[in-house]
């Protein structure tokens, strides 16, 4: 099952983009383009969820 997580993309002064999420505070991803940054953010979110589940950590997200 897939859930949506709100992502904020910010252009960095030194180049590239940074993705963060208020819904998922551990999520941070950086890429050269918006598309690359979103792809990396999705991969990071999937890995974080897998890690939380594997370690029995609380996965309290505001999922939509």
C-alpha positions as CSV (number, residue, x, y, z in Angstrom):
1,X,0.0,0.0,0.0
2,X,1.3,3.4,-0.9
3,X,0.7,6.6,1.1
4,X,1.3,10.2,0.1
5,X,3.8,12.3,2.1
6,X,4.0,16.0,1.6
7,X,7.4,17.0,0.3
8,X,8.9,20.5,0.3
9,X,11.6,21.2,-2.4
10,X,14.0,24.1,-1.9
11,X,16.6,25.4,-4.3
12,X,20.0,25.5,-2.7
13,X,22.3,28.6,-3.2
14,X,25.2,26.3,-4.0
15,X,23.2,24.4,-6.6
16,X,20.8,21.5,-6.6
17,X,17.7,21.0,-4.5
18,X,16.8,19.8,-1.1
19,X,13.7,17.8,-0.2
20,X,12.3,17.7,3.3
21,X,8.9,16.8,4.8
22,X,7.0,18.0,7.8
23,X,5.1,14.8,7.7
24,X,8.2,12.6,7.9
25,X,10.9,14.6,9.8
26,X,13.7,12.1,9.2
27,X,13.3,12.5,5.4
28,X,16.0,14.6,3.7
29,X,17.2,14.2,0.1
30,X,19.4,16.2,-2.2
31,X,19.7,16.1,-5.9
32,X,20.8,18.1,-9.0
33,X,17.3,18.4,-10.4
34,X,13.8,18.5,-8.9
35,X,13.1,15.2,-10.6
36,X,16.2,13.5,-9.2
37,X,15.5,15.0,-5.8
38,X,12.0,13.6,-5.7
39,X,13.2,10.2,-6.8
40,X,15.9,10.1,-4.1
41,X,13.3,11.3,-1.5
42,X,11.0,8.4,-2.5
43,X,13.8,5.9,-2.1
44,X,14.8,7.5,1.3
45,X,11.2,7.3,2.5
46,X,10.9,3.6,1.6
47,X,14.2,2.8,3.3
48,X,13.1,4.7,6.5
49,X,9.8,2.9,6.6
50,X,11.6,-0.5,6.2
51,X,14.0,0.4,8.9
52,X,11.3,1.6,11.3
53,X,9.3,-1.7,10.8
54,X,12.4,-3.9,11.1
55,X,13.4,-2.2,14.4
56,X,9.9,-1.9,15.8
57,X,10.1,1.9,15.9
58,X,7.0,4.0,16.0
59,X,6.0,5.1,12.5
60,X,3.8,8.0,13.4
61,X,3.3,9.8,10.1
62,X,0.5,12.2,9.0
63,X,-0.2,10.1,5.9
64,X,-2.8,11.1,3.3
